[in-house]
Amino acid sequence: MNTSNPTETFLLEAEDLLDQIEAIALEAGQQPADGEAVNRLFRAFHTIKGSGSMFGFDVVAGFTHHVETALDQVRAGTVPVTPPLIGLILAARDQIKRLLEDSANDAPANSAESARIVAALNELVGATAATPGNPISSAPPVVPAAPAATTSWRIGFRPVPGIAASGLNPVLLLDELRGLGSCTVTARLDGVPALESLNAEECHLSWEIVLTTGRDVNAIKDVFIFVDGECELAIERIAERPLAVAPAGRAAACSTSGAIAAVDTPSRPALPLSPPLKSPEGAPRESGAGRKPQTKESSVRVPSARLDRLVNLVGELVMNQSRLTQVASLIDQPDLNVPVEELERLIGEVRDTVLGIRMMPIGTTFARFKRLVHDLSGELAKEIDLVTSGEETELDKTVLDRLGDPLVHLIRNSIDHGIESPDARVLAGKPRRGSLRLTAAHIGSSVVITVQDDGRGLDAQTLRAKAIERKLIAPDAVLSQRELFNLILLPGFSTAKQVTSVSGRGVGMDVVKREIDALGGSLQIASEPGRGTTISATLPLTLAIIDGLLVEIGSDQFIIPMSTVQENVELVPAERGRHNGRNAVAIRGELVPYVYLRETFAIGGAEPELEKIVIVRHGADRVGLVVDRVLGSHQTVIQSLGRFYRDIEVLSGATIMGDGRVALILDLAGLIRVADARAQAALAPRLVQTFSS
């Protein structure tokens, strides 16, 4: 997306504002007495309305104006914050998003839904609803002349010269001020340069406005909300008629780019924007011209495709640097050593920097689930608090993008199956409101995301009976508690008694496991009846470049993700098949099953006399991988195998070694699944033969 286009910039900023509206509305629903949350909601809608009008999104501006009008009454304290109001605010937020998408795609707007929301808002705040004879206007209605009880304000407004480049039109702001009451606007020319220095694309004017209105200073500041950072602004009260709008001597807060001051002062012929305003006592008051600017870290939006391309290029650099290092070591030229080492250091810094750019806090993903919990709680008539922690934990953007759907499934299952209804919780001696905790934390080189509820928990025997009923396990199967809990991860498994819009079709947890496995992660389930269930997903930090253990079988090389490796042990011929013919090795009193990678990949040639077993951990399981040789650690740039090899579940990708050879990267989850399937297939004939004899 080309963010140099002002319209595209507006759409991106509107998307951020809509996310803020959702978060603030949910916060206001939890704390109805928080007046500042209502103010922030009002400002966000006001910004969308003003910017939308500037960029030609008149339908969006018109609809948002009605929402803003309702919020103005809430802000004034005449309408309380209630769950129905929060529901309508969220519905309005969703409708604005749809209207923006329709406008951007030149699709017809759903005016019926807009009218429904506005009518409901008007009914809630006691106003006249929009009717076919009174349609929703695309522009704010004209406010009548100010009543007798009014205040006069002097406003100094100086936009930055490049305000037009941002798509902002100062004239529209002046028009909006006129809508607040009787308004006199005077243009000031003191900033206009000589003709030879004049830039026709820049704004060199400033304005002084005298406004007489029954509205308070907040209404004036709201007009300039969406040019905050793009202007100098000063406001002072110059005269007051019977109705006072603010206590004497009260000063409003300063904006980030210039002071917005509401002060009591006698009339003066002009309101200077520079030097700073003077208070009635003569003390200087900060303004945008006289205040030292705050240091603010700038940022730039970059399309994901460009970032992905940059990461791929860095990967190519890393691989070629590895080849260069190997070649330099072979030709033994001392003059090459220092440049090659310096190049290796620089490429390492570039790699870490680029991968750091891709890292994003998981809080951006967590925020969307507050709305999900709010909506599902209402749909299922449950009272649930979502508690999040570890929002600052960072993950690769690629992992975050693919993590959303699995977490949605986990949260929906916890709310539907785990947390009881309020009455059932009271009968069980629990608080009426359920608790759902969503946490993230760095553990080693991985990130662990946990979904924990305080619901009814999992009943192992119920799970077993349901699995037998669905013929997922044999009636005489002997399973540990952990294995019984893992039954919910099987395709087609569901404990729901009836199909609902939330669950009951046997689709969900198997999808979660498949997605987590595809990300190179693992799932662990823990539960206690009556106390709740905890599901933890362990994920790699990034899918672009990983640290791996390089191993060799015959002449073929493989990469095992280093984050899963625990230790290496030797396998002598005498140990093979020693434990009742099973492929297992005793390590400090624990039997660890192992997989012959030579057999898995059908690699010919003679086996070495002394083989190595690489012990890895996948979830709660420890498994050994038998290889010929362990060559050492290797920083691995993951390359896709291509669509022709996408069905090979034992591999997650490949990398190019320094000598130009290709090393395959093992997918532990797929490898363990294939090994289990082969073991079951090999065991079945033996069982048949044993029972028949």
C-alpha positions in Angstrom: 0.0 0.0 0.0 1.4 3.4 -1.0 1.0 5.4 2.2 2.2 8.6 0.4 -1.4 8.8 -0.9 -3.3 11.0 1.5 -6.5 9.0 1.1 -4.6 5.8 1.9 -3.0 7.5 4.9 -6.5 8.5 6.2 -7.7 4.9 5.8 -4.8 3.5 7.8 -5.3 6.1 10.5 -9.0 5.4 10.5 -8.3 1.7 11.0 -6.1 2.6 14.1 -8.8 4.9 15.4 -11.5 2.2 15.0 -9.2 -0.2 17.0 -8.9 2.5 19.7 -12.7 3.0 19.7 -13.3 -0.8 20.3 -10.8 -0.9 23.1 -12.0 2.3 24.8 -15.7 1.3 24.5 -15.0 -2.1 26.2 -13.0 -0.2 28.9 -15.9 2.2 29.4 -18.3 -0.7 29.7 -16.2 -2.1 32.5 -15.9 1.3 34.2 -19.0 3.4 33.4 -18.0 6.2 35.8 -14.8 6.8 33.8 -15.6 10.2 32.1 -12.2 10.3 30.5 -12.9 7.1 28.5 -16.1 8.8 27.1 -14.0 11.9 26.2 -11.5 9.7 24.3 -14.4 7.9 22.5 -15.8 11.3 21.5 -12.5 12.6 20.2 -11.9 9.4 18.2 -15.3 9.6 16.5 -14.8 13.4 16.0 -11.4 12.8 14.3 -12.9 10.2 11.9 -15.8 12.6 11.1 -13.6 15.5 10.4 -10.9 13.6 8.4 -13.6 11.7 6.5 -15.2 14.9 5.4 -11.9 16.3 4.3 -11.1 13.2 2.1 -14.5 13.0 0.5 -16.0 10.2 2.7 -19.2 12.1 3.2 -21.4 9.1 4.1 -18.9 8.1 6.8 -18.8 11.7 8.1 -22.6 12.0 8.2 -23.1 8.7 10.0 -20.3 9.5 12.5 -21.8 12.9 13.2 -24.9 11.2 14.7 -22.8 8.9 16.9 -20.8 11.9 18.0 -24.0 13.8 18.9 -25.1 11.0 21.1 -21.7 10.8 22.8 -21.8 14.5 23.4 -24.9 14.0 25.6 -23.1 11.1 27.4 -20.1 13.4 27.9 -22.4 16.1 29.3 -23.7 13.6 31.9 -27.3 13.6 30.6 -27.1 10.0 29.4 -25.4 7.2 31.5 -23.0 4.7 30.2 -25.0 1.4 29.9 -24.4 -2.0 28.2 -27.0 -1.1 25.5 -25.1 2.1 24.8 -21.7 0.3 24.6 -23.3 -2.3 22.3 -24.5 0.5 19.9 -21.1 2.2 20.0 -19.5 -1.1 19.0 -22.1 -1.6 16.3 -21.4 2.0 15.0 -17.7 1.2 15.0 -18.3 -1.9 12.9 -20.6 0.1 10.5 -18.0 2.8 10.0 -15.5 0.1 9.1 -17.9 -1.3 6.6 -18.7 2.1 5.2 -15.0 2.9 4.7 -14.5 -0.4 2.9 -17.5 0.2 0.7 -16.3 3.7 -0.1 -12.8 2.5 -0.9 -14.1 -0.3 -3.1 -16.8 2.0 -4.8 -19.5 -0.3 -3.4 -23.0 1.0 -2.4 -23.2 1.8 1.3 -25.6 -0.1 3.6 -27.7 2.9 4.6 -30.4 0.7 6.2 -27.9 -0.5 8.8 -26.8 3.1 9.4 -30.4 4.2 9.9 -31.0 1.3 12.3 -28.0 2.2 14.5 -28.8 6.0 14.5 -32.5 5.3 15.3 -31.4 3.1 18.2 -29.0 5.7 19.5 -31.6 8.5 19.2 -34.1 6.4 21.1 -31.5 5.7 23.8 -30.6 9.3 24.3 -34.2 10.5 23.9 -33.8 12.2 20.5 -35.9 11.9 17.3 -34.9 8.9 15.3 -34.0 9.1 11.6 -37.0 8.2 9.5 -37.5 7.9 5.7 -38.7 11.5 5.8 -35.8 12.6 7.9 -32.8 10.7 6.4 -29.3 10.6 7.7 -27.5 13.6 6.3 -24.0 13.3 4.9 -23.1 16.6 6.6 -23.6 17.9 10.1 -26.7 20.0 10.5 -26.4 23.8 11.0 -26.4 24.8 14.6 -28.7 27.7 15.3 -27.5 31.0 16.6 -26.1 30.9 20.1 -28.6 31.5 22.9 -28.5 34.5 25.2 -26.4 32.8 27.8 -23.1 32.7 25.9 -19.4 33.2 26.1 -17.1 34.9 23.7 -13.7 33.4 22.8 -10.7 34.6 20.9 -9.0 31.9 18.9 -5.6 32.1 17.2 -5.0 29.4 14.6 -1.8 29.0 12.6 -1.5 25.8 10.6 2.0 24.5 9.6 3.0 25.5 6.1 2.7 21.9 4.8 -0.8 21.2 6.1 -2.2 20.7 2.6 0.2 17.9 1.9 -1.5 16.0 4.7 -4.8 16.4 3.0 -6.1 18.8 5.6 -8.1 21.9 4.6 -8.0 24.8 7.3 -11.1 26.4 5.7 -13.2 23.4 6.7 -12.2 23.9 10.3 -13.3 27.6 10.1 -16.6 26.5 8.7 -17.1 24.0 11.6 -16.3 26.8 14.1 -19.1 28.9 12.4 -21.5 26.0 13.3 -20.8 26.6 17.0 -22.3 30.1 17.0 -21.7 33.7 15.9 -18.2 33.8 14.4 -16.0 36.6 13.0 -12.9 35.4 11.1 -9.9 37.7 10.4 -7.0 36.5 8.2 -3.5 37.5 9.3 -0.8 38.1 6.7 2.2 38.6 8.8 3.6 35.1 7.9 3.3 35.5 4.2 6.8 35.7 2.6 7.9 38.0 -0.3 6.6 37.0 -3.7 10.0 35.6 -4.8 10.0 33.2 -1.8 6.3 32.3 -1.9 5.5 28.6 -2.3 2.0 28.2 -3.8 1.7 24.7 -2.2 2.2 25.9 1.3 -0.1 27.8 3.7 1.4 31.0 5.1 -1.8 32.4 6.5 -3.0 32.4 10.1 -6.4 33.3 11.4 -7.9 35.1 14.4 -11.5 34.1 15.2 -13.9 35.7 17.7 -16.6 33.2 18.5 -19.7 33.8 20.6 -21.2 30.5 21.6 -23.1 28.7 24.3 -20.7 25.7 24.1 -17.7 25.3 26.4 -14.0 25.3 25.5 -14.0 21.5 24.9 -16.4 22.0 21.9 -13.9 24.4 20.4 -10.9 22.2 21.0 -12.8 19.3 19.5 -12.9 21.1 16.2 -9.1 21.0 16.0 -8.6 17.5 17.3 -7.6 16.0 14.0 -5.0 18.7 13.2 -3.2 18.2 16.5 0.4 18.2 15.6 -0.2 20.3 12.5 -0.9 23.7 13.9 -0.3 26.3 16.6 -3.5 27.1 18.5 -4.4 29.5 21.3 -7.8 30.0 22.9 -8.8 32.5 25.5 -12.1 33.7 26.9 -12.6 37.4 26.3 -16.1 38.1 27.6 -18.8 36.3 29.4 -22.5 36.8 29.4 -24.8 35.5 32.2 -23.8 31.8 31.7 -20.2 30.9 32.7 -18.6 28.1 30.8 -15.7 27.5 33.0 -14.5 28.5 36.5 -12.4 31.6 36.6 -8.7 31.0 36.1 -9.1 27.5 34.8 -6.5 26.6 32.1 -7.1 23.8 29.6 -4.4 21.2 28.8 -1.8 21.8 26.1 -1.8 19.9 22.8 1.4 18.2 21.5 2.1 20.9 19.0 0.9 24.1 20.6 -0.8 25.2 23.8 -4.6 25.4 23.8 -5.2 27.7 26.8 -8.6 28.8 28.1 -8.0 31.8 30.3 -10.0 34.7 31.8 -8.6 37.9 30.3 -10.0 41.3 29.2 -10.6 42.0 25.5 -7.5 42.8 23.4 -7.2 43.8 19.8 -5.2 40.8 18.8 -4.3 37.3 20.0 -0.6 36.7 19.3 0.5 33.1 18.6 4.1 34.2 19.1 5.6 35.2 21.5 3.8 33.2 24.2 0.4 34.3 25.6 0.4 36.4 28.7 -1.8 35.6 31.6 -3.7 38.4 33.4 -0.9 38.7 35.9 1.6 39.1 33.1 3.3 35.7 33.6 4.2 34.0 30.3 2.0 31.1 29.3 3.3 28.4 27.0 2.1 28.4 23.4 3.1 26.4 20.4 5.7 29.0 19.3 7.3 29.5 22.7 7.2 26.0 24.1 10.2 23.7 23.6 8.9 20.9 21.4 8.7 17.4 22.9 11.0 14.8 21.5 8.8 12.3 19.6 10.0 9.2 17.9 8.9 9.2 14.3 7.7 6.1 12.5 6.9 5.1 9.0 4.4 2.5 7.6 5.9 -0.1 5.4 3.9 -2.7 3.5 4.4 -6.2 4.7 5.4 -7.4 1.2 8.4 -5.1 1.2 9.5 -6.2 4.6 9.1 -9.9 3.6 11.3 -9.1 0.5 13.9 -7.5 2.7 14.0 -10.5 5.0 14.4 -12.8 2.0 17.3 -10.7 0.7 19.0 -10.8 4.2 18.6 -14.5 4.1 20.4 -14.7 0.8 23.1 -12.5 2.3 23.5 -14.8 5.2 23.8 -17.9 3.0 26.3 -16.3 0.7 28.3 -15.0 3.6 28.4 -18.6 4.9 29.7 -19.8 1.6 32.3 -17.0 1.4 33.5 -17.9 4.9 33.9 -21.6 3.9 35.8 -20.7 0.7 38.1 -18.3 2.5 39.0 -21.1 5.0 39.8 -23.4 2.1 42.1 -21.1 0.1 44.1 -20.1 3.3 44.8 -16.5 2.4 45.5 -14.4 5.6 44.6 -11.2 3.8 41.0 -12.4 3.4 40.5 -13.3 7.0 39.9 -9.8 8.4 37.5 -8.6 5.6 35.6 -11.9 5.8 35.2 -11.7 9.6 34.2 -8.0 9.3 31.6 -8.9 6.7 30.3 -11.7 8.8 29.9 -9.2 11.7 28.1 -6.6 9.6 25.7 -9.1 8.0 25.0 -10.4 11.5 24.0 -6.9 12.6 21.9 -6.4 9.5 20.1 -9.7 10.1 19.4 -9.0 13.7 18.1 -5.5 12.9 15.8 -6.7 10.1 14.4 -9.5 12.2 13.9 -7.0 15.0 11.8 -4.9 12.6 9.5 -7.8 12.0 9.0 -8.4 15.8 5.8 -7.0 17.1 4.3 -6.9 20.6 1.6 -9.6 21.0 -0.6 -7.0 22.7 -1.9 -6.0 19.2 -3.3 -9.5 18.9 -4.6 -9.7 22.5 -6.6 -6.5 22.1 -8.9 -7.9 19.5 -10.0 -10.7 21.9 -11.6 -8.2 24.3 -14.3 -7.7 21.7 -14.6 -11.4 21.1 -15.1 -12.1 24.9 -17.6 -9.3 25.2 -19.7 -10.5 22.3 -19.6 -14.2 23.2 -20.5 -13.4 26.9 -23.6 -11.7 25.7 -24.5 -14.4 23.2 -24.1 -17.2 25.8 -25.5 -15.2 28.7 -22.3 -15.5 30.7 -20.4 -12.9 32.8 -16.7 -13.1 32.0 -13.6 -10.9 32.6 -10.7 -11.2 30.2 -7.4 -10.6 32.0 -4.3 -10.2 29.8 -0.6 -10.0 30.7 2.7 -10.0 28.8 1.3 -7.8 26.0 4.9 -6.4 25.5 6.1 -9.9 24.5 7.3 -9.8 20.9 6.8 -12.3 18.2 7.6 -12.4 14.5 4.8 -10.7 12.5 4.4 -13.8 10.4 3.8 -15.9 13.5 1.4 -13.3 14.9 -0.6 -13.2 11.7 -1.1 -17.0 11.8 -1.7 -17.1 15.5 -5.0 -15.2 15.5 -7.3 -18.0 14.4 -5.9 -20.7 16.8 -6.3 -18.3 19.7 -9.9 -17.5 18.7 -10.7 -21.2 18.8 -9.1 -21.6 22.2 -11.0 -18.6 23.7 -14.3 -19.7 22.2 -13.9 -23.2 23.6 -13.0 -21.8 27.0 -16.1 -19.6 27.1 -18.5 -22.2 25.7 -17.3 -25.4 27.3 -15.2 -24.3 30.2 -16.8 -21.3 32.0 -20.2 -22.1 33.6 -23.2 -19.9 33.6 -23.5 -17.3 36.4 -26.1 -19.4 38.4 -24.1 -22.6 38.0 -21.0 -20.8 39.3 -22.8 -19.5 42.3 -24.1 -23.0 43.1 -20.5 -24.3 42.8 -19.3 -21.7 45.3 -17.5 -19.6 42.7 -17.7 -15.9 41.9 -20.6 -15.1 39.6 -18.2 -13.7 37.0 -15.8 -16.1 35.3 -12.2 -15.3 34.6 -10.3 -15.9 31.4 -6.6 -15.2 31.5 -4.5 -14.7 28.3 -0.8 -14.5 29.0 2.5 -14.5 27.0 6.0 -14.8 28.2 9.5 -15.5 26.8 10.9 -18.9 27.9 14.3 -19.6 26.5 14.2 -19.1 22.7 10.4 -19.6 22.5 7.3 -17.7 23.5 4.6 -19.5 25.6 1.1 -18.3 25.2 -1.4 -19.5 27.8 -5.2 -19.5 27.8 -6.5 -20.3 31.3 -10.1 -20.3 32.6 -11.5 -20.9 36.0 -14.4 -23.1 34.7 -15.5 -26.6 35.2 -12.3 -28.2 33.9 -12.0 -31.4 31.9 -13.4 -34.7 33.0 -11.0 -37.4 31.9 -13.6 -40.2 32.1 -16.1 -38.2 30.1 -13.5 -37.6 27.4 -12.7 -41.3 27.3 -16.4 -42.3 27.0 -16.9 -39.8 24.2 -13.8 -41.0 22.3 -14.9 -44.6 22.5 -18.4 -43.6 21.4 -16.9 -41.8 18.3 -14.5 -44.8 17.8 -11.5 -42.6 18.2 -9.9 -45.1 20.7 -10.4 -48.8 21.5 -12.6 -49.6 24.5 -9.6 -51.3 26.2 -7.1 -48.6 25.4 -4.9 -47.7 28.4 -4.2 -43.9 28.4 -2.6 -41.6 30.9 -4.5 -38.5 32.1 -2.4 -36.3 29.8 -3.2 -38.6 26.8 -6.9 -38.4 27.8 -6.8 -34.6 27.8 -5.1 -34.7 24.4 -8.1 -36.5 23.0 -9.8 -33.1 22.5 -7.1 -32.4 19.9 -8.3 -35.3 17.6 -10.3 -34.5 14.5 -14.1 -34.8 15.0 -13.9 -34.8 18.8 -16.5 -32.7 20.6 -18.2 -32.9 24.0 -20.9 -30.4 23.1 -24.4 -31.9 23.6 -25.9 -29.8 20.7 -24.6 -27.9 17.8 -24.6 -24.1 18.3 -23.2 -21.1 16.5 -20.1 -21.3 18.8 -19.3 -25.0 18.9 -20.4 -28.6 18.6 -19.4 -29.6 15.1 -16.1 -31.3 16.1 -14.1 -28.7 14.3 -11.8 -26.5 16.3 -9.1 -28.0 18.6 -7.7 -30.2 15.8 -7.4 -27.1 13.7 -5.6 -25.4 16.6 -3.1 -28.2 16.9 -2.5 -28.3 13.1 -1.9 -24.6 13.0 0.4 -24.6 16.0 2.4 -27.6 14.6 2.7 -25.7 11.3 4.3 -22.9 13.2 6.8 -25.2 14.6 5.2 -25.1 18.1 3.5 -27.5 20.4 0.4 -27.6 22.7 0.1 -28.7 26.3 -3.2 -29.2 28.2 -3.6 -29.2 32.0 -6.9 -29.3 33.8 -8.4 -29.9 37.2 -12.1 -30.7 37.5 -14.0 -27.8 39.0 -11.0 -25.5 38.9 -10.4 -24.8 35.3 -8.3 -25.7 32.2 -5.0 -24.3 31.0 -3.8 -24.7 27.4 -0.3 -23.5 26.6 1.1 -23.0 23.1 4.9 -22.9 22.8 6.0 -21.1 19.7 9.3 -20.1 18.0 10.2 -16.4 18.0 10.6 -16.3 14.2 10.0 -18.4 11.2 12.7 -16.7 9.0 16.1 -17.5 10.6 16.6 -20.1 13.3 19.5 -21.7 15.2 19.7 -25.3 14.3 21.8 -28.4 15.0 23.4 -29.7 11.8 23.4 -33.5 11.6 24.4 -36.0 8.9 23.1 -39.4 7.7 25.2 -40.9 5.0 26.0 -37.9 2.7 22.7 -36.1 3.5 22.5 -33.3 6.0 19.6 -32.2 8.1 18.8 -29.4 10.5 17.1 -29.9 13.8 15.7 -26.7 15.5 18.1 -26.0 18.3 15.3 -24.8 20.6 14.0 -28.3 20.8 17.4 -30.0 21.4 18.2 -31.2 24.9 21.2 -33.4 24.7 23.1 -35.9 22.5 23.9 -39.5 23.5 25.7 -42.4 21.8 23.9 -45.5 20.5 26.1 -48.6 20.4 24.9 -51.7 18.5 24.3 -53.6 21.8 21.7 -51.1 22.8 19.5 -51.5 19.7 16.3 -53.4 20.4 17.4 -54.2 23.9 14.1 -53.1 25.5 11.7 -55.9 24.3 12.5 -55.1 20.7 11.3 -51.5 21.2 13.3 -48.5 19.8 14.1 -46.9 23.2 17.2 -45.9 25.1 17.6 -45.6 28.9 18.8 -42.1 29.9 19.3 -41.7 33.6 16.6 -44.2 34.4 14.1 -42.9 31.9 13.2 -44.8 28.7 13.2 -42.4 25.7 11.8 -43.7 22.4 13.9 -42.9 19.3 13.3 -42.7 15.6 15.7 -44.1 13.0 16.0 -41.2 10.5 17.9 -43.4 8.1 14.8 -45.6 7.8 12.4 -42.7 7.8 14.1 -41.1 4.8 15.1 -44.5 3.2 18.8 -43.6 3.1 21.0 -46.4 1.9 24.6 -47.2 2.7 26.3 -48.8 5.7 25.5 -47.7 9.2 28.4 -46.4 11.3 29.5 -48.5 14.2 28.7 -45.7 16.7 25.6 -43.7 16.0 24.3 -40.6 17.8 20.9 -40.0 19.3 19.8 -36.4 19.5 17.3 -36.0 22.3 14.6 -33.4 21.5 11.5 -32.2 23.4 8.2 -31.7 21.7 5.6 -30.5 24.0 5.7 -32.8 27.1 7.3 -35.7 25.1 11.0 -36.5 24.8 12.1 -38.3 21.6 15.4 -39.4 20.2 16.5 -38.9 16.6 19.2 -41.4 15.5 21.7 -39.9 13.1 25.2 -40.9 11.9 27.0 -37.7 13.0 26.4 -34.4 14.8 28.3 -31.7 13.0 27.5 -28.7 15.2 25.3 -25.6 15.4 24.3 -23.7 12.3 22.3 -20.5 11.8 19.6 -21.5 9.4 17.8 -19.4 6.8 14.5 -21.2 6.2 13.5 -21.6 2.6 10.2 -22.9 1.4 10.2 -26.3 -0.3 7.7 -25.1 -2.9 4.1 -26.2 -3.6 5.1 -29.6 -5.1 6.5 -30.7 -1.7 4.0 -29.1 0.6 2.4 -32.5 1.6 5.7 -33.8 3.0 4.8 -33.4 6.7 8.2 -34.5 8.1 10.0 -31.4 6.7 9.3 -27.7 7.4 11.7 -26.3 4.8 15.3 -26.3 3.6 18.4 -24.2 3.7 21.5 -23.9 1.5 24.8 -24.7 3.1 28.1 -22.9 2.6 29.3 -25.5 0.1 26.1 -25.1 -2.0 24.4 -28.3 -0.8 20.8 -28.3 0.5 20.1 -29.3 4.0 16.5 -30.3 4.9 14.9 -28.8 8.1 13.0 -31.4 10.2 9.4 -30.8 11.3 9.4 -32.6 14.7 5.6 -32.6 15.0 5.2 -34.3 11.6 8.1 -36.6 12.2 6.6 -37.9 15.5 3.2 -38.3 13.9 4.6 -40.4 11.0 6.7 -42.5 13.5 3.6 -43.1 15.7 1.6 -44.2 12.6 4.3 -46.6 11.5 4.7 -48.0 15.0 0.9 -48.6 15.2 0.9 -50.2 11.8 3.8 -52.5 12.7 2.2 -53.4 16.0 -1.2 -54.4 14.6 0.0 -57.7 12.9 1.9 -58.7 16.0 -1.2 -58.2 18.2 -3.3 -60.3 15.7 -0.8 -63.0 15.7 -0.5 -63.0 19.5 -4.3 -63.3 20.1 -4.8 -65.9 17.4 -2.1 -68.1 18.8 
